[in-house]
Amino acid sequence: MPPEPAQERRSRLVERMEEQGFCTIAELSEALGVSEMTVRRDVRLLVREGRMRSVHGGVTTLPASAIGGTDFQARSGRHRAAKRAIARRAIELLPHGGAVAFDAGTTTNEVANLLPPTLRLQVVTASLPIINTLPGKENLDVISLGGTLHLSSQSFAGPMTIAAIGELRVRTLLLAASGLTAEGVYCGNHFDALSKRALVDAADEVILVADSSKFALSAMVRACSLDDVDVLVTDAGLSEMHQKVLAEHHVQVITVPVDEDHALT
């Protein structure tokens, strides 16, 4: 077959970037079926045209204000009752042994806080709050993913983190999200998205823990497709439209009742 015209390839590259928000050069090379050198040439041209910009680790269509992390403390107090109810139900879905990955997020942190002391697991995580919580639970082996600590999101990320995840295989991933749409699971920054993508690839099963408000929120970077999610644990506020979307992607939805009396406990 003759090679794809450069203009068409660049149009596909731009479409991919608009869909994802951020990609590494390697991801674009694989998606477009061309060498990384070709991608770099295309990116340089598109950057000069102002259609995207280069950042550490890849290329983005996002504004500069979106490249930092989202504030963990600000997010942790929102929808607290729903997060606790979701966390309790998610614990029931965890395997009785083996390796489980905890994505960095406020709902996954609730799961860590509520883990029973009798549970025996190897827990893999890049979340500093989760790392600080789990040593008090004697039957857990904690595997901390190193990397650069991002203070706002309280998580480690970067090439060292991705390399460490690449050496692992886990039975279950508890995945967090900043926003959800029919196009997939979104987060607020590019470095978090890379970690999520790597964890999804390393897991046999992906359990998304997210309250229903996430379907009303827009986030910047797509971490994965809904096709990558096996189970969603959420509250009963999920609309019929969103339930239909999840069913089309074969996501098992588990809804939990929320006791607002526990919102501040």
C-alpha positions in Angstrom: 0.0 0.0 0.0 1.2 3.5 -0.7 2.2 5.5 2.3 -0.5 7.8 3.8 -0.2 11.4 2.7 1.4 13.5 5.4 -1.5 15.9 5.6 -4.0 13.1 6.3 -1.6 11.6 8.9 -1.3 14.9 10.7 -5.1 15.3 10.6 -5.4 11.9 12.3 -2.8 13.0 14.8 -4.7 16.1 15.7 -8.0 14.1 16.0 -6.2 11.8 18.4 -4.9 14.6 20.5 -8.2 16.4 20.7 -9.8 13.1 21.9 -7.1 12.3 24.5 -5.8 15.7 25.5 -2.3 14.4 26.0 -0.2 11.6 24.3 3.3 10.4 24.4 5.3 10.2 21.2 5.3 6.4 21.6 1.5 6.3 21.9 1.1 8.4 18.8 3.6 6.3 16.9 1.6 3.1 17.7 -1.8 4.7 16.9 -0.7 6.1 13.6 1.5 3.2 12.5 4.6 5.3 11.8 8.0 5.7 13.4 8.6 8.0 16.4 10.9 10.1 14.2 8.0 10.8 11.8 5.7 11.7 14.7 8.3 14.1 16.1 8.5 15.8 12.7 4.7 16.1 12.5 4.5 17.4 16.1 7.2 20.1 15.5 5.2 21.4 12.5 1.9 21.4 14.4 3.6 23.1 17.4 4.9 25.8 15.0 1.3 26.2 13.7 0.0 26.7 17.2 -2.3 23.6 17.1 -0.6 21.9 20.0 2.4 22.2 22.3 5.2 20.1 23.6 5.4 19.3 27.3 7.6 17.1 29.4 6.8 13.5 28.4 4.8 14.2 25.2 2.5 16.6 23.4 -0.8 18.2 24.4 -3.7 20.3 23.2 -4.3 21.5 26.8 -3.8 25.1 28.1 -0.9 25.7 30.5 -3.3 25.9 33.4 -4.3 22.3 32.9 -0.9 20.7 33.1 -0.5 20.9 36.9 -2.2 18.4 39.2 -5.6 18.8 40.8 -5.6 19.6 44.5 -6.1 16.4 46.5 -7.3 18.1 49.7 -9.9 20.2 47.9 -11.3 17.0 46.2 -11.2 14.8 49.3 -14.1 16.5 51.1 -16.5 16.4 48.1 -19.3 13.8 48.1 -17.7 12.2 51.1 -20.7 10.0 52.0 -20.9 8.6 48.5 -17.2 7.9 48.4 -17.4 6.0 51.7 -20.4 3.9 50.6 -18.6 3.1 47.3 -15.4 2.2 49.1 -17.3 -0.3 51.4 -18.8 -2.0 48.4 -15.5 -2.1 46.5 -13.8 -3.9 49.3 -16.2 -6.7 48.9 -15.1 -7.1 45.3 -11.4 -7.4 46.1 -9.7 -10.8 45.8 -8.8 -12.7 49.0 -5.2 -12.8 47.9 -2.7 -11.6 45.3 -1.7 -8.2 44.1 -4.2 -5.3 43.8 -3.3 -1.8 42.5 -4.8 1.3 44.0 -4.9 4.2 41.6 -4.3 7.7 43.1 -7.6 9.3 44.0 -9.8 10.4 46.9 -12.2 7.4 46.5 -9.4 4.9 46.3 -8.0 6.5 49.4 -11.3 5.9 51.2 -11.0 2.2 50.2 -7.5 2.1 51.8 -8.8 3.8 55.0 -11.6 1.2 55.3 -9.7 -2.0 54.5 -10.3 -4.6 57.2 -7.1 -5.6 59.1 -7.8 -9.3 58.3 -7.4 -8.8 54.5 -4.2 -10.3 53.0 -3.1 -8.5 49.9 -0.1 -7.0 48.1 -1.1 -3.4 47.4 0.6 -1.5 44.6 0.1 2.3 44.6 1.6 5.6 43.6 -0.6 7.5 46.1 1.2 9.1 49.0 -1.9 9.2 51.2 -2.6 5.5 50.6 1.1 4.7 51.2 0.8 6.5 54.6 -2.4 4.8 55.5 -1.6 1.1 54.8 1.4 0.4 57.0 -0.9 0.2 60.0 -2.6 -2.8 58.5 -0.4 -5.7 59.4 -1.5 -8.3 56.8 -0.8 -6.1 53.8 2.4 -5.9 51.8 2.7 -2.4 50.3 4.6 -1.8 47.0 5.2 1.9 46.5 5.7 3.1 43.0 8.4 5.7 42.9 8.8 8.7 40.7 8.3 12.4 41.0 6.0 13.5 43.8 3.3 16.0 42.6 2.2 17.8 45.7 -1.2 19.0 44.5 -2.4 15.5 43.6 -0.3 13.8 46.3 0.9 11.1 43.9 4.1 9.9 42.3 4.3 10.0 38.5 6.8 10.1 35.6 9.1 7.7 33.8 10.2 5.9 36.9 6.6 5.2 37.9 5.7 4.0 34.4 8.8 1.7 34.3 7.9 0.2 37.7 4.3 -0.5 36.6 5.6 -2.1 33.5 7.3 -4.8 35.6 4.1 -5.7 37.4 1.0 -7.8 36.9 -2.0 -7.3 39.3 -5.2 -9.2 39.6 -7.4 -6.1 40.2 -7.0 -2.4 39.7 -9.1 0.1 41.7 -9.3 3.0 39.2 -10.3 6.5 40.1 -11.6 9.2 37.8 -12.1 13.0 37.6 -14.7 12.8 34.9 -16.6 10.2 32.9 -18.2 10.4 29.4 -19.2 8.0 26.7 -15.7 8.4 25.3 -14.0 7.1 28.5 -12.4 7.8 31.8 -10.8 11.2 32.3 -8.4 12.8 34.7 -7.2 16.3 35.4 -3.6 16.2 34.1 -1.3 14.4 31.7 1.0 12.7 34.2 -1.9 11.1 36.1 -3.3 9.8 32.7 0.0 8.1 31.9 0.0 6.2 35.2 -3.6 5.2 34.8 -3.0 3.9 31.3 -0.1 1.8 32.5 -2.0 0.4 35.5 -5.0 -0.6 33.2 -2.5 -2.5 31.0 -1.1 -4.2 34.0 -4.4 -5.4 35.5 -6.5 -8.5 34.8 -9.6 -6.7 36.1 -10.4 -3.0 36.3 -12.9 -1.8 38.9 -13.8 1.9 38.5 -14.8 3.6 41.8 -16.5 6.9 41.1 -19.6 8.7 42.4 -22.3 9.6 39.9 -21.3 13.3 39.9 -18.3 12.4 37.8 -20.6 12.1 34.8 -21.5 15.8 35.2 -17.8 16.9 35.4 -15.5 17.6 32.5 -11.8 16.7 32.9 -8.9 17.3 30.7 -7.1 14.1 29.7 -8.6 10.7 28.7 -7.0 7.9 30.6 -8.8 5.0 29.0 -11.9 3.8 27.2 -15.0 2.5 29.0 -14.2 -0.7 27.2 -11.2 -1.1 29.5 -13.5 -1.0 32.6 -15.0 -4.3 33.9 -17.0 -3.0 36.8 -18.2 0.5 38.0 -19.1 0.9 41.7 -21.2 4.1 42.0 -24.1 5.6 43.9 -27.8 5.5 42.8 -27.6 9.0 41.1 -26.6 7.5 37.8 -29.0 8.6 35.0 -30.7 6.1 32.7 -28.7 7.6 29.8 -25.4 6.9 31.5 -26.5 3.5 32.5 -27.3 2.8 28.8 -23.8 4.0 27.7 -22.1 1.8 30.3 -24.2 -1.2 29.2 -23.1 -0.6 25.6 -19.5 -0.9 26.7 -20.3 -4.0 28.7 -19.5 -2.4 32.1 -21.1 -4.1 35.1 -22.7 -1.4 37.2 -23.0 -1.8 41.0 -24.9 0.9 42.7 -24.8 1.6 46.4 -27.2 3.5 48.8 -25.7 6.6 50.4 -26.2 7.5 54.0 -25.8 11.3 54.2 -25.6 11.0 58.0 -22.0 9.7 57.5 -20.9 12.5 55.3 -18.6 14.1 57.9 -17.6 10.9 59.7 
